[in-house]
């Protein structure tokens, strides 16, 4: 049993009553159901702060990767109440939640002829057919309405503010300042995809991180940096140094990373225009793939014109083939205090249609970035066990579980009291538990065949109810609960 908060790694018996851990003992316990975990690791379920796949089939795929709570925090959604109502009606095997999406509020304000958002990612993808919301400043009155839209989401229980700045880099600095002030007033965290993704100055990732740091210092808002590895890209050394300096000075800044050297996005995003190869520091257009096939610049141009919402994968590092790239990835994945978060994408058919509803298993043509299936198994196998090309572990098992469960809970728990009982194996904690074999746990998803479940996770328990037992899903199990910030009167300014 591993409890990362108490730094416990030993042999214990764990008893569950209802939805809580009721007993931890060195002596055997009696119960109606007994799971023999001999030789296996019993750990708190993994908490994913960055999961765009909020559909039911995406939740099942993540359950097979040890995830018991998957949250859409970087991009977020609006209207928040609609999101929670829809997911509750459908049911989930794992816990769910979302932030209030600044981009949704901005699109609704800047693109008046679009239909109102419906708390769905497809609405956001559709917006990439338009450029106004991505590149134009908002005037004072527009900013007020954008902030009001985000604040309504907070008042409906959003877990924070999703600031997807990399997709709308033309927004004003005063608008970002207003978002940070809003977060500070509500005591809510922000989850930011920084304004720029470039290794070149000006308008570099380094500059975007500096902007975030300055707002944390000025407003006191909790600023969370999403996917440090991809926002820093090949400039990771300088960016990590900058973030570390800010954290060492006590600024309220937290970080996450995923264990891959490739990102996923829409082909129409601004980050893939205007000399994007030089900005990313990659050699040619084949670094970008669509449905597993490398692209040419000609094909990218066609997609940006005909289907700008098409989801692509872009390789900015090659950690499996290049030692220097592997070291760069380690700087983000092993950054002290950094959570592991997948940035899992929704599963889609080859034509781009998102797979949703009561669909399981995934159809043969299901496609997404492999992190949508194997992020946590990859991290455990590659960094905690030392598998694949790595010859030795990069961190202890306790440290690995801290990054997958406790740190994500701690990032949220000040603003979201529910999280104080997650990420731990302790009496009274939520019975979100994963049981796996460290010797065999493995990601199987690849960039050409991503819809491959991780293996090695024998049991996954959510709120005291098994959703995976002996490596097999229990399809009728839908014990997932909403993770939601309690609504409260606004703090005085």
Number of C-alpha atoms within 10 A of each C-alpha: 20 23 21 24 17 11 13 12 15 12 17 16 17 20 19 20 13 11 17 20 22 16 16 17 11 10 9 11 13 8 10 4 8 9 11 9 16 9 11 18 21 25 26 32 30 31 30 29 29 26 29 24 25 24 21 22 22 26 26 25 23 29 29 28 30 32 28 32 29 29 24 25 31 30 27 32 33 26 23 26 17 15 18 21 12 11 18 15 8 12 20 24 30 27 22 26 26 34 30 34 30 27 25 31 25 23 24 20 19 20 15 9 8 14 9 16 17 16 22 17 19 13 18 18 18 14 21 23 16 15 17 16 24 22 15 14 19 20 11 11 9 15 22 13 16 24 20 14 21 29 22 16 26 27 19 19 22 33 29 30 31 29 31 22 23 20 25 25 22 19 19 16 13 14 19 20 18 18 24 25 19 24 23 20 16 21 18 24 28 29 30 23 25 28 26 26 27 26 22 16 10 11 15 21 30 26 20 23 23 17 16 24 23 14 21 23 17 13 16 18 26 26 26 26 24 29 28 27 29 28 28 26 29 23 20 23 15 13 24 19 12 15 22 14 11 18 16 9 9 9 20 16 23 21 27 27 27 28 27 25 20 22 21 21 18 21 26 27 21 20 22 20 14 9 9 16 18 13 22 26 16 18 10 13 18 16 17 25 21 24 24 17 13 15 18 15 12 9 13 23 16 12 18 19 13 12 19 21 23 21 24 22 23 24 20 22 25 16 20 13 10 10 11 12 16 18 14 21 27 19 18 27 26 20 18 12 17 23 32 31 28 28 27 27 24 25 29 20 16 14 11 16 13 19 21 17 10 12 13 14 11 19 13 10 14 22 28 31 32 27 29 28 31 29 28 30 28 26 24 27 20 22 24 21 23 17 19 13 10 14 11 13 15 17 14 13 20 19 19 22 27 27 28 28 27 27 23 26 27 17 21 20 16 14 20 22 15 17 23 17 20 27 32 28 29 21 16 16 20 26 30 31 26 26 26 23 17 18 15 15 23 25 25 17 21 16 18 15 17 23 25 18 21 23 19 22 26 21 23 33 25 28 24 18 21 21 27 24 16 13 16 13 18 13 12 10 16 19 18 23 19 19 21 23 24 15 12 11 7 11 9 6 8
